[in-house]
């Protein structure tokens, strides 16, 4: 399952930043292949922590998209993330670890229903 989208990343970080991070051919546009790989990698990393939960597009917790965006952004920076981007990534992973351990809950979905676990 993908936890964020191209538009979600644009809304949070700007199209200009995403062009800068993905445009490997100097075309002046977002390279969807590079961006989608970062989104898929972020989602796979999140799946590792969230495997005890059942999600569909309708039951995805509202709290997950910002985390996925921060992880995908961190992935796009390759070798030179700023301290702020690294901190946001580390905070996202810390949150996911706490969810995995049951220390905190995911909250509600877009329909304001509780997210179900597989327990």
Secondary structure as GFF3:
##gff-version 3
##sequence-region A 1 119
A	DSSP	alpha_helix	6	13	.	.	.	ID=ss1
A	DSSP	alpha_helix	15	22	.	.	.	ID=ss2
A	DSSP	alpha_helix	32	50	.	.	.	ID=ss3
A	DSSP	alpha_helix	63	76	.	.	.	ID=ss4
A	DSSP	alpha_helix	83	100	.	.	.	ID=ss5
###
